[in-house]
Amino acid sequence: VSTNGTTLNMPAVQRLVTRWKNHFNLGFSIDGTKDVYDACRVDARGRGSYDEAVKGLKWAQGVLPPCRISVKATYTHRTIGKYADGVINLIDLGFKFIAANTVFEEDWLPEEAPIIDTQLIRVADYLVEHDLVKSVFVAQINPAGIDPRKFFLPHVKTRNHCGSCTHMRCLGLRGEVYGCHRFCTMQRPIAIGHMDGNDLVITNRPLIREVASQWRHWPERCRRCGISGYCSSCSAAPYDQSPDDPQAYLDRRSQCGWTIATVTAREYLKLKLEER
């Protein structure tokens, strides 16, 4: 379950999670530091919700083990300068599994990679200096289950980064079924089917097939790129950002700067661990 954490302070939600605690995994959306979070995520009265989210997190940490709690932080050009501060704050809050990436609504150009990389390397240094490399996992630097000393290049993409439409399906409030959360919440939502009682009825198989083979339609330069396998592309973003011509979004190569930075940071961590 993905949550901003605020409803975890409601007794009814607490009873639900407690009752089914052996089946719950909670993924929090907390954008790093309090100032960044409160500037982006406000409640219906326009107030920042960071304190409520952290309060919900602290309750969850008393019910679920760390392996069932993760966090996702998202950064924009306006907030990328607080990336390291934000990730370190999430570590201090007790998260062991952290994903922190940039938004897909903005283009991250190759020349921006050094700016982003400075932030990522600060996080890598923090993990090493505090002996956290084997206990705290940042998906963009030392992902869980992968020895950072075995990071390898080149790595050319042979599939989509995510499993949208196949492995990440999302149930809408009126029984529609979407390929993922983004397909559900974009300005022009696109469903792949609907629920008929307890049965899933697929009505948009062409979209499922199209999304599954999307990586084959990247520009040739991307398909031959030696770090394309680490490009954290979003399969739904083309339909969200360029609904009338999804190919145009792919042709923009909007994640190059971010991908270069993350690859550099992971290579940096590898070398730092080898030196030790």
N, C-alpha and C positions, 0 to 999 in steps of 0.2 A: 504494500500500500504506500503510495506517495502522499505526503502530507506536509503542510506548512507548520504543523505542530500545535497550532492554536486550539484545535478541537480536542486535543488530548487532555485538556484541562476540564472537560465536561464529564460529569459523573457517568452518564450513559455510555460515552465512548470508552471511558476507563474500564467499565464493567465488561464491555465487548472485548477489548484487547486482553483483559485479564482472563476471561473465560477461554479464549482461543489463543493464549500466548504461545502454545507449542506450534502454532500454524502461522503466526504473524511475522512478517519481515516489514520493518518500517523504514522507508526512505524519506528523510527530511529534506526540505528545500530551505536552506539557510545560506544567504549570500555573504558569507565571510564575517565581517565586522558589523557591529551594531549600527554605525553611521551609514554604511553602504546598504545594509538590509532595510533600515527604516526609511531610506530615501526611495527605495524601489517597491517595497511591499507594505502597503497600508491597509487598514481595515475599512469598514464601511463609513466610519466617521473621519477618515483621513489621518488616522494615527498610525505611527510605526508599530509593527507587531513583533519586533525582535524579542522583547522581554517575555511575551506570551509564548513564543515559539520555544525559547530556551526553558521556560517553566514546563512546557509539555515534554521536552526532551528529557529533563531531569526526572520527570515521573516515569517515562518509558524506560530509562536506564535502571530504574528500581524494579522493573517487571521483566524485561527482556535481556538476554545476554548480549554482549557487544557484537557478536557475529550476526545478530538479527537487526542491527541498527546501522544505517548508512546515511550519508548526506550528499546532496548535490548542490553545488554553488555555481552560479552563472555570472560571467563578467562581460561588460561592454567596454567600448573605448573610454567611456567616462569613468569607469571604475577599475580598469586593468592595473592602474598604478597601486591599487590596494590588494592585488592578488595575493602576494606573499603574506601580508598581515592577516588577510582573511582566512587563508588555509591554516596558518599557525593558530589563529583563534579557534578554528574548528577542532584542531588537535587538542587544544587546551580544554575545550568543552567535553572531551572524552571520546570523540569519534575515532574509530579504527579504520573505517572504510570511507574514503573521501573521493568524490569526483568533482573536479572544478575545471570547467571549460568556458570558452567564449561563446557568445550568442551566434546563431546562424543567420540572424537578420542583418548583420553587418559584415562587410568584407574586410578580411585581415590580409593585408598585402605583404609580400615577401620582405619589403624594406622595414616592416614593423616587427619582424622576428626578434631583432636584438632587444627591443624594448620589453617584449613579452618574456624573452629568455632570461633577462635579468631577474624578473620576479620568480620564475620557475627555479632558477639556480639558488635563490635565497631559501626556497623551501627544501631543496635537495640538501643544502648545507645544514639546515636545521635538523633534518632527519638524521644525518650522519653525526652531527655534534651531540645530539641527545640520544644516540643509540636506538633510534626508532625505525630503522629501515626494515627490520623483520617483524615489527609489531603494529605499525601504522602504514596503511597502504593508500597512496594517492594515485589514482588511476592514470594520471598523465605523467607520472614520474617513476613510481615503483609499484605497478599494479599487483594485486594479490595473486598468488600462485605462480609468479614469474620471478626467477632469480635475476635481480637487476644487473648482476655481473655477466649474465649471458645475453644481454641486449645485442641484437645483431643487425647488420646492414649488409647489402641492400635488402629491402623487403617490399616487393611489388604487390599491389592489390590484386587479389584473385576472387574477391567477393565484396558485398556491401559491408560497411562498418557495423550496421545495426540490423536487426531482424524484423523491421517494420513490415506489416501485412502478413507475416508468417508466424513469428514468435512473440510479438509484442502487442497483440490485439487488445483493443480497449472497448469496453461496453458503455454505450451512451445512456443517458437518463431515460430515453424512451424506447430502449430496446435495440437501437442501431448498434452495429458492430463496426469499429474502425480499425485501420491498420496499426495505429498507435495513438498516443495522446495528442500528438501534433495534428494528425489527420482529423481528430475529433474537435480540436479547439481553433483551427485556422479560420480565417474570415469566411472562406467558402468550404465548409467541411465536406469530406469525401468518404462515404461509407463503403465497406466491402460486403455488407450483408446486414441481416437483422436476426433477432431471436424470435422463433415461433414456438411459444411455450418453452420447453427445455431444449429445443433443437436449434442449431445454428444453420441459417439458410444463407449461403454465399450467393450474392447477386452481381458481384463485380470481379470476376476472375481475371479479366484483362488487366485490371490495375494490379492485382497480386503478381501476375507474371511480369508486368512491366517494371514494378518496383524490384522484384527479385533479381532482375538482370540489369539493374540501373548502372552498376559499376562498369559494364561493358560500353556504356554510352558516354563515359567521361571523355574529355578531349584526349587525343592521342598522346600529347605531352604528359598528361596525368597518368595514363595507363602504363607509360614507360618509365615513369619517375621512380627512382630507387628508394624513396621513402613513402610512396603512395599507400603502402600497406598500413601505415600509421596515421593516415588521414582520417580524422574523426568526423566524417561526413554524415549528414542527416538525410536519410532517404525521403523524408516527407518535405524537407525544406524547399526543394524545387517547386513543389505544387503549392506551397504556401507563399513563397516570395515571388514566384513568376507563374501564376496559375494558368495563364493563357499560353505559355511557352516554357514548360519546365526545363527543356534543353538549354535555354538561354541562361538559366541559373547555373547549370553544370559548367557551361562554357566560361563562366566568370572566374572559376577556380578560386572561390571566395575564402577558402580555409588555408591557403598556402602559408601565410605568415605564421599562423598558429601551429601548423604541422611542423614547420621548420624549427620553431622554438621548442616544441615538446621533444622532438628527436634530439636536438642539441642538448637539452637538459638531461635526458636519459643517458646519452653518451657521456656527459659530464659526471653524472652519478656513478656510472660504471667505472670510469677512470679513477674517480676519487676512492671508490672502494678497493680497487686494485692497488692503489698506492698504499692504502692502509694494510 
